[in-house]
Amino acid sequence: MKGGRFVLATWTAEHIRIHWQSGMITSEFSISHNTASDWRYFLNLHHLKDGSFLLRSGDEKGTLFYRATSAGDFIPVADFPKSLALLPPNQVIPRDNGMIAGMLPNESQLILWTPGRSLEARELPPGFLIRDLAWDRLNRLWICGASPTDKFKSLNYRRTLAVSDDDGVSWQVRGVPHRGLKVAWRSLFSQAEATYRKVFAVDGSLVLTCETEDPGHTSTFFFIRDAREKWRSGILESEVLRTALPAPPDKLELICHYGRSVKISSTGKFRSSSLVPRINARIRRVAEDLPTAAQYEILSARPTPDGGCILIVSVRLPSDDGLKRGGEAVVLLGSTRDELVAFNSPEQPEIVSACSY
């Protein structure tokens, strides 16, 4: 995708900077916004179907959205509802058609808002503690989280999935999938059974995740439902799943925090590999003096229009106080070649979000 178009967001405590790249042409737009370091990873760029962009920002006070036309300036979204603005940014999720959803776990409620329309509140199934949501290609709304249970003595809540084909007016609660005794027992005894964390709708597949509660050694359980409604499951040992992406000619690709990739074919076969060698080869072309002990952590991954994926990679360097920041890279992994889109050193603003268009 040489000469492609990209938009990047970088963070400092006082500014969010948007960097537009189209071939060799670059431009920059700055937003004055005080965002504490603990909230910088909630800054997120979204490319909408109409070609415009949304930038989500926020802090302990709530959430704010900016909007821009292609390669334009970002301005605050007009008439953004206060009930959404008061929610923390991880509970406010935009859809690619411009709709914005707000999750209220403690009230078992969902708020939906489209610019120019009235705010709509949706009641969730009784007692449902929502953690994440996604729309699939059939416009069904999937929510995941937990619901009250009396099935286990050790659990008051159990992971739960529900779906709506009318944007939350009515719901169907789905059963908990289990594929394999090892996954079932490990999920129960690690407390991962208590709630789903994430749901991804990718083409015709659905991916659900839950995590163990081991501090510093979190593992991820994943459950995949294909278009034929057949379930498969697995465990990502000592890994956190960042996202699920389409991966032609395979069906699906799971990308993890420490660079592990799991590709799932249309027959359900799993193929695991590491993306670290490809990432390392790109980064060291511009950061030749990085120590050999440098580590790479994937902060996010997005699909590209030509079937590749764009990664934000945090470079971590060993120090006496543990790992320290060594910069960030935006790496494009393509079907035929890989590219380094950008690299910021520790002296430069931190890259927190990127997408191609």
C-alpha positions as CSV (number, residue, x, y, z in Angstrom):
1,M,0.0,0.0,0.0
2,K,2.9,2.3,-0.8
3,G,1.7,5.9,-1.1
4,G,-1.5,5.1,0.8
5,R,-3.5,7.5,3.0
6,F,-3.3,7.4,6.7
7,V,-4.5,9.5,9.7
8,L,-2.7,9.4,13.0
9,A,-3.4,10.8,16.4
10,T,-0.7,11.7,18.9
11,W,-0.9,12.7,22.5
12,T,0.7,15.1,24.9
13,A,-0.8,16.3,28.2
14,E,-1.9,19.6,26.5
15,H,-2.6,18.7,22.9
16,I,-4.0,16.0,20.6
17,R,-2.4,16.3,17.2
18,I,-3.9,14.8,14.0
19,H,-1.4,13.9,11.2
20,W,-2.8,13.4,7.7
21,Q,-0.6,11.4,5.3
22,S,-1.4,10.9,1.6
23,G,1.6,9.7,-0.3
24,M,4.5,12.1,0.3
25,I,2.1,14.9,1.4
26,T,1.5,15.5,5.1
27,S,-0.5,18.0,7.1
28,E,-1.2,18.5,10.8
29,F,-4.1,19.7,12.9
30,S,-3.8,20.4,16.6
31,I,-6.6,20.3,19.3
32,S,-6.0,21.9,22.7
33,H,-7.2,19.3,25.1
34,N,-6.0,18.4,28.6
35,T,-5.9,14.6,28.7
36,A,-4.1,12.9,31.6
37,S,-1.8,10.1,30.7
38,D,-4.0,7.4,32.3
39,W,-6.7,8.3,29.7
40,R,-4.6,8.6,26.6
41,Y,-5.3,5.1,25.3
42,F,-9.0,6.0,25.1
43,L,-8.2,8.4,22.4
44,N,-9.5,6.7,19.2
45,L,-10.0,7.5,15.5
46,H,-12.9,6.0,13.6
47,H,-13.4,6.1,9.8
48,L,-17.1,6.3,9.0
49,K,-18.9,4.9,5.9
50,D,-19.6,8.4,4.6
51,G,-15.8,9.2,4.5
52,S,-15.7,11.4,7.5
53,F,-13.8,10.7,10.8
54,L,-14.7,10.7,14.4
55,L,-12.1,11.2,17.2
56,R,-13.1,10.1,20.6
57,S,-11.4,11.7,23.6
58,G,-12.1,11.8,27.2
59,D,-10.9,11.7,30.8
60,E,-12.4,11.2,34.3
61,K,-14.9,14.0,33.6
62,G,-16.4,12.2,30.6
63,T,-16.3,11.8,26.8
64,L,-16.0,14.2,23.9
65,F,-16.2,13.6,20.1
66,Y,-14.7,15.6,17.3
67,R,-15.6,15.1,13.6
68,A,-13.8,15.8,10.4
69,T,-14.4,15.4,6.7
70,S,-11.7,13.5,4.8
71,A,-8.3,15.3,5.5
72,G,-10.3,18.2,7.2
73,D,-10.1,19.9,10.6
74,F,-11.7,18.2,13.6
75,I,-14.4,20.2,15.3
76,P,-16.6,19.1,18.3
77,V,-19.7,17.1,17.4
78,A,-22.6,19.5,17.7
79,D,-25.4,18.9,20.2
80,F,-23.6,15.9,21.8
81,P,-26.0,14.7,24.5
82,K,-25.0,15.3,28.1
83,S,-26.0,11.8,29.1
84,L,-23.3,10.5,26.8
85,A,-20.8,13.2,27.5
86,L,-20.8,12.3,31.3
87,L,-19.9,8.6,30.6
88,P,-16.3,7.5,30.6
89,P,-14.9,7.0,27.1
90,N,-14.6,3.2,27.3
91,Q,-18.4,3.1,27.7
92,V,-19.1,5.2,24.6
93,I,-18.7,3.4,21.2
94,P,-19.4,4.8,17.7
95,R,-20.9,2.8,14.9
96,D,-19.5,3.2,11.3
97,N,-22.8,4.9,10.2
98,G,-22.3,7.8,12.7
99,M,-24.5,6.4,15.5
100,I,-23.0,6.6,19.0
101,A,-23.9,4.1,21.8
102,G,-23.4,4.6,25.5
103,M,-23.3,1.7,27.9
104,L,-24.8,1.9,31.4
105,P,-23.8,-1.4,33.1
106,N,-25.2,-0.5,36.5
107,E,-28.6,0.4,35.1
108,S,-28.8,-2.4,32.5
109,Q,-29.4,0.2,29.9
110,L,-28.1,1.3,26.5
111,I,-28.3,4.8,25.0
112,L,-28.3,5.3,21.3
113,W,-27.8,8.6,19.5
114,T,-27.5,9.7,15.9
115,P,-26.7,13.3,15.1
116,G,-29.9,15.2,14.2
117,R,-32.1,12.7,15.9
118,S,-33.5,12.3,19.4
119,L,-31.7,10.3,22.1
120,E,-33.1,6.7,22.5
121,A,-32.8,4.6,25.7
122,R,-32.9,0.9,25.5
123,E,-33.5,-1.5,28.4
124,L,-31.2,-4.5,28.5
125,P,-32.3,-8.0,29.6
126,P,-33.0,-8.0,33.4
127,G,-29.8,-7.7,35.4
128,F,-27.5,-7.6,32.4
129,L,-24.1,-5.9,33.1
130,I,-23.0,-4.8,29.7
131,R,-19.2,-4.7,28.9
132,D,-19.0,-4.4,25.1
133,L,-21.1,-4.2,21.9
134,A,-20.9,-4.7,18.2
135,W,-23.0,-4.6,15.1
136,D,-22.7,-7.3,12.5
137,R,-23.1,-7.1,8.7
138,L,-26.8,-8.0,9.1
139,N,-27.2,-4.9,11.3
140,R,-27.9,-7.1,14.4
141,L,-26.7,-5.6,17.7
142,W,-24.7,-7.9,19.9
143,I,-24.0,-7.2,23.5
144,C,-21.8,-9.1,26.0
145,G,-21.2,-9.0,29.7
146,A,-22.7,-10.9,32.6
147,S,-26.1,-11.8,34.1
148,P,-27.1,-13.0,37.5
149,T,-26.8,-16.8,38.0
150,D,-27.5,-19.3,40.7
151,K,-25.9,-22.2,38.8
152,F,-22.6,-22.0,40.6
153,K,-21.9,-21.5,44.3
154,S,-18.8,-19.5,43.6
155,L,-20.3,-17.1,41.1
156,N,-23.1,-14.5,41.4
157,Y,-22.8,-13.5,37.7
158,R,-22.0,-15.5,34.6
159,R,-20.8,-14.4,31.2
160,T,-23.8,-13.7,28.9
161,L,-24.4,-12.8,25.3
162,A,-27.5,-11.2,23.8
163,V,-28.6,-10.1,20.3
164,S,-31.2,-7.6,18.9
165,D,-32.3,-7.2,15.4
166,D,-34.1,-3.9,16.1
167,D,-31.4,-1.8,17.8
168,G,-32.2,-2.9,21.3
169,V,-36.0,-2.7,21.3
170,S,-36.1,-6.5,22.0
171,W,-33.4,-9.0,23.0
172,Q,-32.6,-12.6,22.7
173,V,-30.3,-14.0,25.3
174,R,-28.0,-16.7,23.9
175,G,-26.6,-19.7,25.8
176,V,-23.0,-19.8,27.0
177,P,-20.9,-21.8,24.4
178,H,-18.4,-24.4,25.6
179,R,-16.2,-26.3,23.2
180,G,-13.9,-28.6,25.1
181,L,-13.6,-29.7,28.7
182,K,-10.3,-27.9,29.3
183,V,-11.7,-24.5,28.3
184,A,-14.8,-25.0,30.4
185,W,-13.0,-26.0,33.6
186,R,-10.2,-23.4,33.2
187,S,-12.7,-20.7,32.5
188,L,-14.6,-21.6,35.7
189,F,-11.7,-21.9,38.1
190,S,-9.9,-18.8,36.8
191,Q,-13.0,-16.5,37.3
192,A,-13.1,-15.9,33.5
193,E,-16.5,-17.5,33.6
194,A,-17.8,-14.4,35.4
195,T,-18.1,-12.1,32.4
196,Y,-17.3,-11.5,28.8
197,R,-14.9,-8.6,28.1
198,K,-15.1,-8.0,24.4
199,V,-17.3,-8.9,21.4
200,F,-16.2,-8.6,17.7
201,A,-18.4,-9.0,14.6
202,V,-16.1,-9.8,11.7
203,D,-17.8,-10.5,8.3
204,G,-20.1,-13.5,9.2
205,S,-18.2,-14.5,12.4
206,L,-18.6,-13.5,16.0
207,V,-15.7,-13.5,18.5
208,L,-16.2,-13.3,22.3
209,T,-13.4,-13.1,24.9
210,C,-13.0,-13.4,28.6
211,E,-9.9,-13.2,30.7
212,T,-8.2,-14.8,33.7
213,E,-7.6,-12.7,36.8
214,D,-3.9,-13.4,37.1
215,P,-2.1,-10.1,37.7
216,G,0.7,-9.7,35.1
217,H,0.0,-13.1,33.5
218,T,-3.5,-12.6,32.0
219,S,-4.6,-15.2,29.6
220,T,-7.6,-14.9,27.2
221,F,-10.3,-17.4,26.4
222,F,-11.9,-16.9,22.9
223,F,-15.1,-18.3,21.5
224,I,-15.8,-18.1,17.8
225,R,-19.1,-18.6,16.1
226,D,-19.0,-18.9,12.3
227,A,-21.7,-18.1,9.8
228,R,-23.2,-21.6,10.2
229,E,-23.5,-20.9,14.0
230,K,-20.8,-23.5,14.8
231,W,-18.7,-22.6,17.9
232,R,-15.0,-23.1,18.4
233,S,-12.9,-22.0,21.4
234,G,-9.3,-21.8,22.5
235,I,-7.0,-20.2,25.1
236,L,-4.3,-17.6,24.5
237,E,-1.8,-18.3,27.2
238,S,-0.3,-15.1,28.8
239,E,-1.8,-13.0,26.1
240,V,-4.6,-10.4,25.8
241,L,-6.5,-10.3,22.6
242,R,-6.4,-6.9,21.0
243,T,-8.8,-7.4,18.1
244,A,-10.2,-9.8,15.5
245,L,-9.8,-8.9,11.8
246,P,-10.9,-10.3,8.4
247,A,-7.9,-12.2,6.9
248,P,-8.4,-13.3,3.3
249,P,-7.9,-16.0,2.1
250,D,-8.3,-17.2,5.7
251,K,-11.5,-16.4,7.5
252,L,-10.3,-14.6,10.6
253,E,-7.2,-13.3,12.4
254,L,-6.8,-12.8,16.1
255,I,-4.1,-10.3,17.0
256,C,-2.7,-10.2,20.5
257,H,-0.9,-7.7,22.7
258,Y,2.6,-9.3,22.6
259,G,2.5,-9.9,18.8
260,R,0.9,-13.3,18.5
261,S,-1.4,-13.9,15.5
262,V,-3.9,-16.7,15.3
263,K,-5.5,-17.3,11.8
264,I,-8.7,-19.3,11.6
265,S,-9.5,-20.9,8.3
266,S,-13.0,-21.4,6.9
267,T,-12.8,-25.0,8.1
268,G,-12.0,-23.9,11.7
269,K,-8.3,-24.8,11.6
270,F,-6.1,-22.6,13.9
271,R,-2.7,-21.4,12.7
272,S,-0.6,-19.5,15.3
273,S,2.5,-17.4,14.5
274,S,4.4,-14.3,15.8
275,L,4.2,-10.9,14.1
276,V,7.3,-9.7,16.0
277,P,9.9,-10.6,13.3
278,R,7.9,-8.6,10.7
279,I,7.5,-5.7,13.1
280,N,11.1,-5.7,14.1
281,A,12.3,-5.7,10.5
282,R,10.4,-2.5,9.8
283,I,11.2,-0.6,12.9
284,R,14.9,-1.2,12.9
285,R,15.3,0.4,9.5
286,V,14.8,3.7,11.2
287,A,15.7,2.9,14.8
288,E,19.0,1.1,14.2
289,D,20.3,1.9,17.7
290,L,17.5,0.1,19.6
291,P,18.9,-2.4,22.1
292,T,18.4,-6.1,21.2
293,A,16.3,-6.4,24.4
294,A,13.7,-4.0,23.1
295,Q,10.1,-5.4,23.3
296,Y,7.1,-4.7,21.2
297,E,3.5,-4.4,22.4
298,I,0.6,-4.1,20.0
299,L,-1.8,-1.4,21.2
300,S,-4.3,-1.6,18.4
301,A,-4.8,-3.2,15.0
302,R,-7.2,-2.1,12.2
303,P,-7.9,-3.6,8.7
304,T,-6.8,-1.8,5.6
305,P,-8.9,-1.5,2.4
306,D,-6.6,-3.9,0.5
307,G,-6.8,-6.7,3.0
308,G,-3.8,-5.9,5.2
309,C,-3.7,-4.5,8.7
310,I,-2.2,-1.4,10.4
311,L,-0.7,-1.8,13.8
312,I,0.2,0.7,16.5
313,V,3.2,-0.8,18.2
314,S,4.6,0.4,21.5
315,V,8.4,0.0,21.8
316,R,9.4,-0.9,25.4
317,L,13.0,-0.7,26.7
318,P,14.3,-2.5,29.8
319,S,15.5,-0.3,32.6
320,D,16.3,-0.5,36.3
321,D,12.7,0.5,37.1
322,G,11.1,-2.0,34.6
323,L,10.1,-1.3,31.1
324,K,10.2,2.3,29.8
325,R,8.9,4.0,26.7
326,G,11.1,3.6,23.6
327,G,8.7,5.2,21.1
328,E,5.8,4.0,18.9
329,A,5.6,2.7,15.4
330,V,2.7,2.5,12.9
331,V,3.4,-0.6,10.9
332,L,1.4,-1.7,7.9
333,L,1.4,-5.5,7.3
334,G,0.4,-6.3,3.8
335,S,-0.2,-9.4,1.8
336,T,2.9,-8.9,-0.3
337,R,5.0,-6.3,1.6
338,D,5.2,-4.5,4.9
339,E,5.8,-0.8,5.5
340,L,6.7,1.5,8.4
341,V,4.2,4.3,8.2
342,A,5.5,6.4,11.1
343,F,7.9,6.2,14.1
344,N,8.0,8.6,17.0
345,S,10.9,8.6,19.4
346,P,10.4,9.1,23.2
347,E,11.2,12.8,22.7
348,Q,8.2,13.1,20.3
349,P,4.4,13.0,21.1
350,E,3.0,9.5,21.7
351,I,1.1,7.9,18.9
352,V,-2.2,6.6,20.3
353,S,-4.4,5.9,17.3
354,A,-4.1,5.4,13.5
355,C,-6.2,4.2,10.6
356,S,-5.9,4.0,6.8
357,Y,-8.5,5.2,4.3
